[in-house]
């Protein structure tokens, strides 16, 4: 496959992933990562996806910024950042495939419970953000899967779609910035990666704008179901990856 074919397929993938991100404010990596790794080396795909995820989050934030409540989620952010290094050590001592399958099963079960209407709203959200942030940080540091715990908690709390999108986006931006800085330090953002990113940015913009346009036409019930089904897909994919099926 030559460079032009790779770029052409990548553009389609990025538009799809950008659309999902524009609608739900997460899921960009879930859509793009497994597809891009079919024809681009993983060492290049990971920084490409993280940088584009940062850009998609910034684009969504411009649209949803007035709904962000940093006073509420700062505990979540700090907890996640604090736990991320421990996640790396967890990966050293626990088999990554076991971590993936265990995490995937839990995510699917919790998401299914929310879909059928079971939820236990937490009154003290700030206190609850500590274990949620720690879990998210551990998963980010070990298997690069920080989004689902936060998305599940916000869904459990019955957050409306604008609050859901805004807070998970603000959280994602901060984690993305930290991750991109580590990639710059380690040299993963090389010339080839930057070239791919520059080709994919227009596709990302198109996808995100289409998603932002679409979410305005989606009611709250449909939005929440879409978000939960996306979480379930991510959990199933994680289980399959842990079992080396995909």
C-alpha positions as CSV (number, residue, x, y, z in Angstrom):
1,X,0.0,0.0,0.0
2,X,1.5,3.3,-1.1
3,X,1.5,6.6,0.9
4,X,-1.5,8.1,-1.0
5,X,-3.6,5.0,-0.3
6,X,-2.7,5.1,3.4
7,X,-3.6,8.8,3.6
8,X,-6.9,8.2,1.8
9,X,-8.0,5.4,4.1
10,X,-6.8,7.3,7.1
11,X,-8.9,10.4,6.2
12,X,-12.1,8.2,6.1
13,X,-11.2,6.7,9.5
14,X,-10.4,10.1,11.1
15,X,-13.7,11.6,9.8
16,X,-15.6,8.7,11.4
17,X,-13.7,9.0,14.7
18,X,-14.0,12.8,14.7
19,X,-17.8,12.5,14.2
20,X,-18.1,10.2,17.2
21,X,-15.9,12.5,19.3
22,X,-18.0,15.5,18.2
23,X,-21.2,13.8,19.3
24,X,-20.2,12.1,22.6
25,X,-16.9,13.8,23.5
26,X,-15.0,10.5,23.7
27,X,-14.4,7.5,21.6
28,X,-11.9,9.0,19.1
29,X,-9.2,6.5,20.0
30,X,-11.7,3.6,20.1
31,X,-12.6,4.2,16.5
32,X,-9.3,5.3,15.1
33,X,-6.7,3.2,16.9
34,X,-7.6,-0.3,15.8
35,X,-8.3,0.8,12.2
36,X,-5.1,2.9,11.7
37,X,-2.9,0.1,13.1
38,X,-3.9,-2.1,10.2
39,X,-1.6,0.0,7.9
40,X,0.4,2.3,10.1
41,X,2.9,1.1,12.7
42,X,1.6,1.2,16.3
43,X,4.6,3.3,17.4
44,X,3.3,6.0,15.0
45,X,-0.4,5.5,15.5
46,X,-0.4,6.1,19.2
47,X,1.1,9.6,19.1
48,X,-1.0,10.4,16.0
49,X,-4.2,9.5,17.8
50,X,-3.2,11.3,21.0
51,X,-2.4,14.5,19.2
52,X,-5.6,14.4,17.1
53,X,-7.6,13.5,20.3
54,X,-6.2,16.7,21.9
55,X,-7.2,18.7,18.9
56,X,-10.7,17.2,18.8
57,X,-11.2,17.9,22.5
58,X,-10.2,21.5,21.9
59,X,-12.7,21.8,19.1
60,X,-15.4,20.3,21.2
61,X,-14.5,22.5,24.1
62,X,-14.9,25.6,22.0
63,X,-18.5,24.5,21.5
64,X,-19.2,23.3,25.0
65,X,-17.0,25.6,27.1
66,X,-19.8,27.4,29.0
67,X,-20.9,24.1,30.5
68,X,-17.5,23.2,32.0
69,X,-17.4,23.1,35.8
70,X,-13.7,22.9,36.7
71,X,-14.5,23.5,40.4
72,X,-16.3,20.2,40.3
73,X,-13.9,18.1,38.3
74,X,-10.5,19.4,39.5
75,X,-10.5,16.6,42.1
76,X,-11.0,14.1,39.3
77,X,-8.1,15.5,37.3
78,X,-5.7,15.6,40.3
79,X,-6.6,12.0,41.3
80,X,-6.1,10.7,37.8
81,X,-2.8,12.4,37.3
82,X,-1.6,11.1,40.7
83,X,-2.6,7.5,39.9
84,X,-1.2,7.3,36.3
85,X,2.4,6.5,37.4
86,X,1.0,3.7,39.6
87,X,-0.8,2.4,36.5
88,X,2.6,2.0,34.8
89,X,3.9,0.0,37.7
90,X,0.7,-2.1,37.7
91,X,1.5,-3.0,34.1
92,X,4.9,-4.1,35.1
93,X,3.6,-6.6,37.7
94,X,0.3,-7.7,36.2
95,X,-0.1,-9.2,32.8
96,X,-1.5,-6.6,30.4
97,X,-4.0,-9.0,28.8
98,X,-5.4,-9.9,32.2
99,X,-5.8,-6.2,33.0
100,X,-7.6,-5.7,29.7
101,X,-10.0,-8.6,30.1
102,X,-10.9,-7.7,33.7
103,X,-11.4,-4.1,32.9
104,X,-13.4,-4.8,29.8
105,X,-15.8,-7.1,31.7
106,X,-16.4,-4.6,34.5
107,X,-17.0,-1.8,32.0
108,X,-19.5,-3.9,30.0
109,X,-21.4,-5.0,33.1
110,X,-21.7,-1.4,34.5
111,X,-22.7,0.0,31.2
112,X,-25.4,-2.7,30.7
113,X,-26.7,-2.0,34.2
114,X,-27.1,1.7,33.3
115,X,-28.8,0.9,30.0
116,X,-31.5,-1.2,31.7
117,X,-32.1,1.6,34.1
118,X,-30.1,0.6,37.2
119,X,-28.2,3.5,38.7
120,X,-27.1,4.6,42.2
121,X,-26.7,8.4,42.0
122,X,-24.0,9.6,44.4
123,X,-24.8,12.7,46.5
124,X,-21.3,13.8,47.3
125,X,-19.8,13.9,43.8
126,X,-16.6,15.6,44.8
127,X,-15.7,12.7,47.1
128,X,-16.8,10.2,44.5
129,X,-14.5,11.8,41.9
130,X,-11.5,10.6,43.9
131,X,-11.9,6.8,43.4
132,X,-13.2,7.5,39.8
133,X,-10.1,9.6,39.0
134,X,-7.8,7.1,40.6
135,X,-9.4,4.3,38.6
136,X,-9.2,6.3,35.4
137,X,-5.5,7.2,36.1
138,X,-4.6,3.6,36.8
139,X,-6.2,2.5,33.5
140,X,-4.6,5.3,31.6
141,X,-1.1,4.4,32.9
142,X,-1.6,0.7,32.4
143,X,-3.7,0.1,29.3
144,X,-4.4,3.7,28.0
145,X,-8.1,3.6,28.7
146,X,-9.0,6.5,30.9
147,X,-12.4,7.6,29.4
148,X,-14.9,4.8,30.3
149,X,-14.8,5.1,34.1
150,X,-15.5,8.9,33.9
151,X,-18.1,8.4,31.3
152,X,-19.9,5.7,33.3
153,X,-19.8,7.9,36.4
154,X,-21.3,10.9,34.6
155,X,-24.0,8.7,33.1
156,X,-24.8,7.2,36.5
157,X,-25.2,10.8,37.9
158,X,-27.6,11.6,35.1
159,X,-25.5,14.4,33.7
160,X,-27.2,16.2,30.8
161,X,-25.5,15.9,27.4
162,X,-23.9,19.3,27.5
163,X,-22.5,18.9,31.0
164,X,-21.4,15.4,30.1
165,X,-19.6,16.5,26.9
166,X,-18.0,19.6,28.5
167,X,-16.6,18.0,31.7
168,X,-15.3,14.8,30.0
169,X,-13.7,17.0,27.3
170,X,-11.9,19.3,29.8
171,X,-10.7,16.2,31.6
172,X,-9.5,14.7,28.3
173,X,-7.6,17.9,27.3
174,X,-5.5,17.9,30.4
175,X,-4.6,14.2,30.1
176,X,-3.8,14.6,26.4
177,X,-1.5,17.6,27.0
178,X,0.5,15.6,29.7
179,X,0.7,12.6,27.3
180,X,1.8,14.7,24.3
181,X,4.5,16.3,26.5
182,X,5.9,12.8,27.3
183,X,5.9,11.9,23.6
184,X,7.8,15.0,22.7
185,X,10.3,14.2,25.5
186,X,10.8,10.6,24.3
187,X,11.0,11.5,20.6
188,X,7.8,9.7,19.5
189,X,6.6,12.8,17.7
190,X,9.0,12.4,14.8
191,X,8.9,13.9,11.3
192,X,6.8,11.1,9.8
193,X,4.2,11.3,12.7
194,X,3.9,15.1,12.3
195,X,3.5,14.7,8.5
196,X,0.6,12.2,9.0
197,X,-1.0,14.5,11.6
198,X,-0.9,17.4,9.2
199,X,-2.6,15.4,6.5
200,X,-5.3,14.2,8.9
201,X,-6.2,17.4,10.6
202,X,-8.6,18.6,7.9
203,X,-10.5,15.3,8.1
204,X,-10.6,15.5,11.9
205,X,-12.1,19.0,11.7
206,X,-14.8,17.9,9.2
207,X,-15.7,14.9,11.4
208,X,-15.9,16.9,14.6
209,X,-17.9,19.7,13.1
210,X,-20.4,17.1,11.7
211,X,-20.6,15.6,15.2
212,X,-21.2,18.9,16.9
213,X,-23.9,19.6,14.3
214,X,-25.5,16.2,14.9
215,X,-25.5,16.4,18.7
216,X,-27.8,19.5,18.6
217,X,-30.4,17.3,16.9
218,X,-30.1,14.4,19.4
219,X,-32.4,14.3,22.4
220,X,-31.0,13.5,25.9
221,X,-32.3,9.9,26.0
222,X,-30.8,9.0,22.6
223,X,-27.5,10.7,23.6
224,X,-27.2,8.7,26.8
225,X,-27.9,5.4,25.0
226,X,-25.3,6.3,22.3
227,X,-22.7,7.0,25.0
228,X,-23.4,3.8,26.9
229,X,-23.3,1.6,23.8
230,X,-20.0,3.2,22.8
231,X,-18.7,2.4,26.3
232,X,-19.9,-1.2,25.9
233,X,-18.2,-1.5,22.5
234,X,-15.0,-0.2,24.1
235,X,-15.3,-2.8,26.8
236,X,-15.9,-5.7,24.4
237,X,-13.0,-4.5,22.3
238,X,-10.8,-4.4,25.4
239,X,-11.8,-8.0,26.3
240,X,-11.1,-9.2,22.7
241,X,-7.7,-7.4,22.8
242,X,-6.8,-9.0,26.1
243,X,-7.7,-12.4,24.7
244,X,-5.5,-11.7,21.6
245,X,-8.5,-12.1,19.3
246,X,-8.1,-8.7,17.7
